[in-house]
């Protein structure tokens, strides 16, 4: 069995858990999230801790059950963290004339294309723009925050020669040396 699956999930102050059959709803100061558990698993609330347990009456593939047990525990922990603290991803735009702004629930970016790029923000995710080049994607659902940040970054990933484009903050991009920087470029040499 997976070791992470047997750890308890502590509930912070102000977080409420409600289980109806296999449906689990977690509500906190930042929002509300819900999940449906697998038939082989069940959630148990003991005081201010959540435990994910396997249902002893089910017969299932042990390897699949073990991995699902750990995954379910991690998903529940992320839900508790999301509704109590929230998640965020920070992005940075580099390039001359590159900028971003949020207008009417859409992220509008000028990235050197012939037209501005508009990205519709999903419900529950907000983007804060600082100095037109620093983006902070926030939300209660970790998966949704990460996916939105990846979609934004995918529009124009950091370029390897000049370093321009969108990158995660503190992401290191290996830059290549261009043709002018190489010694003995093609066509060089005397006859």
N, C-alpha and C positions, 0 to 999 in steps of 0.2 A: 504494500500500500504506500501511497505517497505520503511523505512526512508533512508537507505543508498543509495537506487536507485536514490533519488532526488538530491543528492549532485553532484556538478560539479567535473570534473577531470581537474586540471590545467596542461597546457602543458609547460614543461621546454624549455629552449632555445635550439634550434637545432633539435627539434622533429617535424616531419611533419606527418599530418594525411590526408589520401585520402580515400574517400568513393565513391564506385560505386554500387549503388543499396543497397543490403544487405551486400556486401563485404567491409570490412574496413581494410586498410593497414596502419600500423604505422611504421615509419622509423626514426631512430635516429643514434647517433654516434656509438653505440655498435652493431647495426644490424637492422633487419627488421622482423616484425611479421604481420600475417594476421588472420582475424576471419570472420566468416559469422554469421550475426545476425539472430535472429528468425523473422518470418514474422510479428509478432505482435509488434516488437520493431524497433525503428529507432534512428540513432545517429545524433546529431546536433552540429555543430561547431560554437561557438559564440566567436569571438576574439581569446583568448588563452585558452579557456575552452571548454571541451567536455561535452555534456549533453546526457543522454540516456532517450528517451521518448517513451511512448506507443503510438502506432498508433490508433487514435480515431475511425477509421473506422472498426476495427476488433472486433469481439465478441469471447471471449475466456474464459476459466475457470479462474476466478479472482485469486484464490490461486496459480495456476500454473504460471500465468502471473506475479504475484507479486514476487514470488521467482525467476523467470527467469530474471526479471527486475534488481533485486539486483545482481544476479550472473553475468549478462552481464556487468554491471557497474564495478564490481570488476575485471572481466577478462580484460576489457579495461584499468583499472588503473594499473594492473599488467603488461600489455603490454607496457604502457608508461614508467613505472619504469624500466622495463627490457631493453628497447632500449636506455634509457638515463643513467642508473647507472649499470644495471646488477644485477644478484642474485648470492649468493654463500651459500654453506653449508660446514661446517667444520667437518671432521671426524678424529678420533684418533685410532691408532692400538696399543693394549697393549698385550705384551707377549714376552717371550724370543725367539729370532730368527724370530719373525714376522716382515715382512717388505714389502714395495711396491715400484714399479717403473712404469713409463710410457714408453712404447716402441712401436713405430710405430702405434700410435692411439689406443693402448690397455693398460689397466691397468693390470699389472702383480703383483700378491701378493703371498708371501710365508706365509702361515698361519698354519703350522704344519701338513698339509695334505701330502700324499705321492707324490703329484704333485703340481706345481704352478698353481694358479687359474688365468685365463685370462678373462677379461671383455672388450668386444668391446664397446668403447665410442660412443654414438650417435652423429650425426652431430650437431654442435652448442654447444656442451658441452666439456669443457676442465677440466682436473684434474691436479693440481699442487701438487707435493710431496715434503715435507720438512723433512729432517733428516730421511727419509725412513719410518716414522710412522705418520706424520701429513698430511692429505689429504684435499685439498680445491677443491670442485666441483663448477665450474663457468659456467654461461651461461645467455642468455637473456630471455629464457622461464622458468618461475618459476616452472611450472609443470614438465618440463623435468629435471631441476636441482634436484628437490626433489625426483623424481622417480629414477634418476641415483644414488643419495646418498642412497636411500633405498635399491636398488639392491646391491650396494657395501656392505652395513651393513648386509644384509641378508645372505651373504656368510658365515660369522662367527660372530653371535651376541655375545655381552658380556656375558661371562659365569658367573653364579651367585655364584660359590664357590671360584674361583680364581680371577675373574674379567678380565680374558684374552679375547681377541676378538676385534671386531670393534664396536665402539660407536661414537655417535655424541659428539663433543667437549662440555664440561660442562654438559654432561648427567650424572645423578646420577644413579648408578646401585646398588640396594640393594643386599648386599652380605649375603649369608646364612652361618651359622656355620656348619662346617663339622662334621663327626662322632667323630674325635679325640677331638674336642672342647666341646662336650657335657658331662656333668657330669652324672655319672651312666649309662654308655653305656651298651648295651645289653651284657649279659654274665658276668657282674660285680656283685659282691656280694659274701659273704662267706656262706659256708654250715656248 
